[in-house]
Amino acid sequence: MAKMRRKPDPAEREAAKETVARKRPETVSVKSMIKKVSERTRFTQKDVSEVVHAYNELLAEQLSKGRRVYIPDIGTFFAVERPGAERHIPNAFGRGPRTITIPDRKVLRFKPALSLKAALNK
């Protein structure tokens, strides 16, 4: 005879959910970062915003040229070429088997600096 499982009570269910489910880390927006930098320095939010946007444009420009970008105490950003490939789909949306071609593309990678890793694990 099969053993019957008992139904867990609501408190047990909540405890199980908390141990299994990971909480997402809080996301900090660029706007809030600009505000915090403005409070810590003598610059206005508009000035800080212009610097941040110019910095982001330069970062993207250098990465698109294939250069590595090193930011002290943060890490290194670099682009890597992912080769294209052909993939076989056995039953593509009920239309039968077919092969698709995935083109070559560049993907962004980030290698954190040792000081950032150490600060993260304090």
C-alpha positions as CSV (number, residue, x, y, z in Angstrom):
1,M,0.0,0.0,0.0
2,A,1.3,3.4,-1.0
3,K,2.3,5.8,1.8
4,M,0.1,8.9,1.9
5,R,1.7,12.3,1.9
6,R,0.5,14.9,4.3
7,K,-0.4,18.3,3.1
8,P,2.0,21.0,4.4
9,D,0.5,23.8,6.5
10,P,0.7,27.4,5.2
11,A,3.6,28.3,7.5
12,E,5.7,25.4,6.1
13,R,4.8,26.4,2.5
14,E,6.0,30.0,3.1
15,A,9.2,28.9,4.7
16,A,9.9,26.6,1.7
17,K,9.2,29.4,-0.7
18,E,11.7,31.7,1.0
19,T,14.5,29.1,1.1
20,V,14.0,28.2,-2.6
21,A,13.2,31.5,-4.2
22,R,16.1,34.0,-4.5
23,K,15.3,37.6,-4.1
24,R,16.3,39.8,-7.0
25,P,18.8,42.4,-6.1
26,E,17.5,46.0,-6.1
27,T,18.2,47.8,-9.4
28,V,19.7,51.2,-9.2
29,S,18.8,53.6,-12.1
30,V,21.1,56.0,-13.8
31,K,18.9,58.8,-12.7
32,S,19.4,57.9,-9.0
33,M,23.1,57.4,-9.5
34,I,23.4,60.9,-11.1
35,K,21.5,62.3,-8.1
36,K,23.8,60.6,-5.6
37,V,26.9,61.8,-7.5
38,S,25.5,65.3,-7.6
39,E,25.0,65.3,-3.9
40,R,28.5,64.1,-3.2
41,T,30.2,66.6,-5.5
42,R,29.7,70.3,-6.2
43,F,28.3,69.6,-9.7
44,T,24.7,70.0,-10.7
45,Q,22.6,67.0,-11.8
46,K,22.6,68.4,-15.3
47,D,26.4,68.5,-15.4
48,V,26.8,65.0,-14.0
49,S,24.2,63.7,-16.5
50,E,26.1,65.2,-19.4
51,V,29.3,63.6,-18.2
52,V,27.7,60.2,-17.7
53,H,26.0,60.2,-21.2
54,A,29.3,61.4,-22.9
55,Y,31.2,58.6,-21.0
56,N,28.7,56.0,-22.2
57,E,28.9,57.2,-25.8
58,L,32.7,57.0,-25.7
59,L,32.6,53.5,-24.1
60,A,30.3,52.2,-26.8
61,E,32.4,53.9,-29.5
62,Q,35.6,52.3,-28.3
63,L,34.0,48.9,-27.9
64,S,32.5,49.0,-31.4
65,K,36.1,49.6,-32.7
66,G,37.2,46.4,-31.1
67,R,39.1,48.0,-28.3
68,R,39.2,46.9,-24.7
69,V,38.1,49.5,-22.1
70,Y,39.7,49.3,-18.7
71,I,38.2,51.2,-15.8
72,P,40.4,51.2,-12.7
73,D,38.8,49.5,-9.7
74,I,35.8,48.4,-11.8
75,G,37.1,46.1,-14.5
76,T,37.5,45.6,-18.2
77,F,34.9,45.7,-20.9
78,F,35.6,43.9,-24.2
79,A,33.8,42.6,-27.3
80,V,34.1,39.0,-28.5
81,E,33.2,37.7,-31.9
82,R,30.7,34.9,-31.8
83,P,30.9,32.7,-34.9
84,G,27.7,32.1,-36.8
85,A,26.2,28.6,-37.0
86,E,23.5,26.6,-38.5
87,R,20.8,25.1,-36.3
88,H,18.4,22.4,-37.0
89,I,14.9,22.8,-35.7
90,P,13.0,19.5,-35.8
91,N,9.5,21.0,-35.8
92,A,9.5,24.8,-36.3
93,F,6.1,26.0,-35.1
94,G,4.3,23.0,-36.7
95,R,5.8,23.7,-40.1
96,G,8.1,20.7,-40.1
97,P,11.8,20.5,-39.8
98,R,14.1,23.3,-41.1
99,T,17.5,24.7,-40.7
100,I,18.2,28.3,-39.7
101,T,21.4,30.2,-40.1
102,I,22.6,32.4,-37.2
103,P,25.0,35.1,-38.4
104,D,28.3,36.1,-36.8
105,R,28.0,38.7,-34.1
106,K,29.8,40.6,-31.4
107,V,28.9,40.2,-27.8
108,L,30.0,42.3,-24.8
109,R,32.0,40.7,-22.0
110,F,33.1,42.1,-18.7
111,K,35.9,41.0,-16.4
112,P,35.7,42.6,-12.9
113,A,38.8,44.0,-11.2
114,L,40.1,42.2,-8.2
115,S,39.3,45.2,-6.0
116,L,35.7,45.1,-7.1
117,K,35.5,41.3,-6.4
118,A,37.0,41.9,-2.9
119,A,34.6,44.8,-2.2
120,L,31.7,42.6,-3.3
121,N,32.6,39.8,-0.9
122,K,33.2,41.9,2.2
